[in-house]
Amino acid sequence: TVLSYLYKHANAQHKDIAEYCGIPLSTLSDLLKKFEEINCVERWNTSKYSFFKLTGQGRNYVKELIPDIDVETYIDIEDFEISNLSLEEIILQNYFTKKEHN
C-alpha cells in the first residue's frame, strides 16, 4: 500500500502516507528506510519537511506487482438505473460488465 500510494502521489509527506495507509508513523519510518536501502524510494528534505517518491526502480517494481495500476476507470452514473445500489455495488457491476466485453 505504501508503494502504490507513492506511485500515485509523488513527493508525498510522511504524515500523509501514514494517514492514507492507516499505519503508525514509526512503522512507516522503518518501511521507508528499508525502501530507501533497496533503492525503491528516495527522500528529499526542505528545512522543515521530508518528502518521499519512488525511484525508477520502485516504479517498475510497483508496475510488476500491480500491472493495471495506470488504468483509470470512469463511471458515468447516468448509465445506471436509479436503484438502491450502493456505490460499491455500482462499481462492481461496472467492473464485471467491462470484463464481459473484453
Secondary structure as UniProt FT lines:
FT   HELIX           2..8
FT   STRAND          12..13
FT   HELIX           14..21
FT   HELIX           25..37
FT   TURN            38..39
FT   STRAND          41..45
FT   STRAND          50..54
FT   HELIX           56..65
FT   TURN            67..70
FT   HELIX           77..79
FT   HELIX           87..101
//
